[in-house]
Amino acid sequence: MNLKQEDARTLSALVSAEETHPELKPLLTFYGAIYRAQFEAKAGLSERDIEIMPQPVCRERLESGEIQLTLDQLHVDSSRFVKLVRQMACIIAEDSPGWELPNQPLDTSALSGMAHNWFQSGEPVIGNGPPTTLVTLAVGLALSSYLQYAAESVLPLVEQCYWQRNVCLICGGKPGLAVLSQEDGSRSLFCSRCDGLWSYRRITCPFCDNSEGIAYYPSEDQVYRLYVCPACKRYLKTIDLRRAGRKPALPVERILTVGLDLAAQQAGFLYC
């Protein structure tokens, strides 16, 4: 199956990262399997699986402050979705032997309910909530393929600069990473669920809108920054493209910066 150029670049970046970051190889290998399954599934999707609204409707939603997707637009009751959930569950179970695949066939209505709850929550697949089950984790990873497809289809139809809210304009997700532009250092947020990018104020917490006392800690090479908010105790990893000197594959950067996650969480800060 022919993958999109950007997805193929992400998979190639994962392979390269295994060589330069051998300490992260198990994690990179796991996400390599997850990303490949997501990208291959996305390459097979069409508007029969996801209902993309006409451009005037997209613009109207943007101007009224509504996100671009509703769960009704995602056909998660299809056999295609059930098959993808099963595939994700197999990848997780193979990587984490403590989690076993369910013996019974996956129930379509139950999976639709899980997809609805996760979509409405705005949370990333893996967040700060209570421990999840194998199936609910697989549902989130599977649904992310649909959300990525929607983001790639809808973002070119809207003027993203007019969306200054702290959730993704496509799926309502929270940011899992931020990017400072190479041109002027302006900030964009990278969705933890659909991989969409949207503009947001530079020195404001995207989780609670606090702008007082925000601190950041740069990496030694100044490429990465860890922003922390004293109000809500959340953190945001950031890559500065003015320092990076390359075009990064952002899904891979989320993994390569896991050391920042550990440092922030050990200091008492929360992800998303």
C-alpha positions in Angstrom: 0.0 0.0 0.0 1.3 3.4 -0.9 1.9 5.6 2.1 1.7 9.4 2.1 5.1 11.0 1.7 5.1 12.5 5.2 4.1 9.2 6.7 6.9 7.4 4.9 9.3 10.1 6.1 8.2 9.5 9.7 8.8 5.7 9.4 12.3 6.4 7.9 13.0 8.8 10.8 12.1 6.1 13.3 14.6 3.7 11.7 17.3 6.4 11.8 16.5 7.2 15.4 17.1 3.6 16.4 20.7 4.0 15.3 21.3 7.3 16.9 19.4 6.5 20.1 20.0 2.8 20.9 18.8 3.3 24.4 15.3 4.0 23.0 15.3 1.2 20.6 12.5 -0.9 22.3 10.2 2.2 22.4 11.0 3.2 18.9 10.4 -0.3 17.6 7.0 -0.5 19.3 5.9 2.9 18.0 7.3 1.9 14.6 4.8 -1.0 14.5 2.0 1.3 15.8 2.7 4.1 13.3 3.0 1.7 10.3 -0.4 0.2 11.2 -1.9 3.6 11.6 -0.4 5.0 8.3 -1.4 1.9 6.3 -5.0 2.1 7.7 -5.1 5.8 6.9 -3.9 5.2 3.4 -7.0 2.9 2.9 -9.5 5.4 4.2 -11.8 7.5 2.1 -14.9 9.7 2.6 -16.9 6.5 2.8 -15.2 6.0 6.2 -15.0 9.6 7.3 -17.5 12.3 6.2 -15.6 15.5 5.4 -17.8 18.5 5.5 -17.9 21.0 2.6 -15.5 24.0 3.0 -18.3 26.5 3.9 -19.4 24.3 6.8 -15.8 24.0 7.9 -15.4 27.7 7.8 -18.7 28.2 9.7 -17.6 25.8 12.4 -14.2 27.6 12.7 -15.8 31.0 13.1 -18.3 29.8 15.7 -15.5 28.2 17.8 -16.6 24.6 17.1 -14.2 21.8 16.3 -14.3 20.4 12.8 -15.3 16.8 13.7 -18.1 15.1 15.4 -18.0 11.4 16.1 -21.0 10.9 13.8 -18.6 11.8 10.9 -16.4 8.8 11.8 -17.8 5.4 10.8 -16.4 3.5 13.8 -19.1 0.8 13.6 -17.6 -0.7 10.4 -15.7 -4.0 10.1 -12.7 -2.0 9.0 -12.5 -0.3 12.3 -13.0 -3.5 14.3 -10.2 -5.1 12.3 -7.9 -2.2 13.0 -8.6 -2.3 16.7 -7.7 -6.0 16.7 -4.5 -5.3 14.9 -3.5 -2.6 17.4 -4.4 -4.9 20.3 -2.1 -7.6 18.8 0.8 -5.1 18.6 0.3 -4.0 22.2 0.0 -7.6 23.5 3.2 -8.6 21.7 5.1 -5.7 23.2 3.6 -6.1 26.7 3.1 -9.8 27.6 1.3 -8.8 30.8 -1.7 -7.8 28.6 -3.5 -10.7 26.9 -5.8 -10.5 24.0 -9.5 -11.0 24.8 -10.8 -14.5 24.0 -14.1 -13.3 22.7 -14.7 -11.5 19.4 -14.7 -7.8 19.8 -18.2 -6.4 20.1 -18.9 -3.6 17.6 -21.3 -1.7 19.8 -18.9 -1.9 22.8 -16.1 -0.6 20.6 -18.2 2.3 19.4 -19.0 3.2 22.9 -15.3 3.2 23.9 -14.5 5.3 20.8 -17.3 7.8 21.7 -16.0 8.2 25.3 -12.4 8.7 24.3 -13.2 11.1 21.5 -15.4 13.3 23.7 -12.8 13.3 26.5 -10.2 15.2 24.4 -7.5 13.2 26.1 -4.5 11.6 24.4 -4.4 7.8 24.0 -2.1 7.6 27.0 -2.6 10.4 29.5 -2.8 11.1 33.3 -6.0 9.1 33.9 -6.5 5.8 35.5 -4.9 2.7 34.0 -6.6 1.7 30.8 -7.4 -1.7 29.4 -5.8 -3.3 26.3 -8.9 -2.9 24.3 -9.6 0.8 25.2 -5.9 1.6 24.4 -6.3 -0.2 21.0 -9.5 1.7 20.3 -7.7 5.0 20.9 -4.8 4.1 18.6 -7.1 2.9 15.9 -9.3 5.9 16.1 -6.2 8.1 15.8 -5.8 6.9 12.2 -9.3 8.3 11.4 -8.5 11.6 13.1 -5.2 11.9 11.2 -7.0 11.4 8.0 -9.6 14.0 8.9 -6.9 16.5 9.9 -5.0 16.1 6.6 -8.3 16.6 4.7 -9.7 19.5 6.6 -6.7 21.7 7.6 -6.2 22.9 4.0 -9.8 24.0 3.9 -9.7 26.5 6.9 -7.6 29.5 7.9 -5.9 28.0 10.9 -4.5 31.3 12.1 -8.0 32.4 13.3 -8.2 29.5 15.8 -6.6 30.6 19.1 -8.2 28.1 21.4 -6.3 25.7 23.6 -7.7 22.5 22.0 -7.2 21.2 18.5 -9.5 22.7 15.9 -10.0 19.3 14.3 -10.7 16.8 17.1 -10.7 18.8 20.3 -7.5 17.1 21.5 -4.9 18.5 23.8 -1.4 19.4 22.6 1.3 16.8 23.2 4.1 18.9 21.8 4.8 22.5 20.6 6.8 23.9 17.7 8.5 27.3 17.5 8.7 28.4 13.9 12.0 28.9 12.1 10.9 32.2 10.8 9.9 34.2 13.8 9.6 31.8 16.8 5.8 31.9 16.8 4.3 28.8 18.5 2.1 26.1 17.1 0.6 23.2 19.1 0.8 19.6 17.9 -2.3 17.6 18.7 -1.7 14.5 20.8 -4.5 12.6 18.9 -4.7 13.7 15.2 -1.3 15.2 14.7 -2.8 18.5 13.5 -1.0 21.8 14.1 -2.6 25.1 15.2 -1.4 28.5 16.3 -1.4 29.6 19.9 -0.1 32.4 22.1 3.6 32.1 22.9 3.7 32.5 26.6 0.4 31.1 27.8 -0.3 27.7 29.2 -2.4 25.8 26.6 -4.0 23.7 29.4 -5.4 26.4 31.7 -4.7 29.7 29.9 -2.5 31.0 32.7 0.2 33.4 31.6 1.8 34.2 35.0 5.0 32.5 36.1 5.4 30.2 33.1 9.0 28.9 33.1 11.0 26.9 30.6 14.1 24.8 30.7 16.2 24.5 27.5 18.2 21.5 26.5 22.0 21.8 26.3 21.8 22.3 22.5 18.9 24.7 22.8 16.8 22.6 20.4 14.2 21.5 23.0 12.4 23.4 25.8 10.3 22.1 28.6 7.6 24.6 29.6 6.0 24.2 33.0 2.9 25.9 34.4 2.8 26.7 38.2 -1.0 27.0 38.1 -2.2 23.7 36.7 1.1 21.8 37.2 1.2 20.7 33.5 4.2 20.7 31.2 4.7 21.0 27.4 7.6 19.8 25.4 8.7 22.2 22.7 11.1 22.0 19.7 12.7 25.2 18.5 13.1 25.0 14.7 15.4 28.0 14.8 17.9 25.8 16.6 17.1 22.4 15.1 18.6 23.1 11.7 16.4 20.4 10.1 12.7 19.5 9.4 11.8 17.1 12.2 9.2 14.3 12.0 7.0 15.5 14.9 5.6 12.1 15.8 9.1 10.8 16.2 10.1 13.9 18.3 7.4 12.9 20.8 9.3 9.7 21.4 12.9 11.1 21.3 12.0 13.6 24.0 10.8 11.0 26.5 13.6 12.1 28.8 11.8 15.5 29.2 8.6 13.7 30.1 10.4 11.7 32.8 12.1 14.9 34.2 8.8 16.8 34.3 6.8 14.0 35.9 9.5 13.4 38.5 9.2 17.1 39.4 5.4 16.7 39.9 4.1 18.0 36.6 1.5 16.3 34.5 1.3 15.4 30.8 -1.7 17.1 29.1 
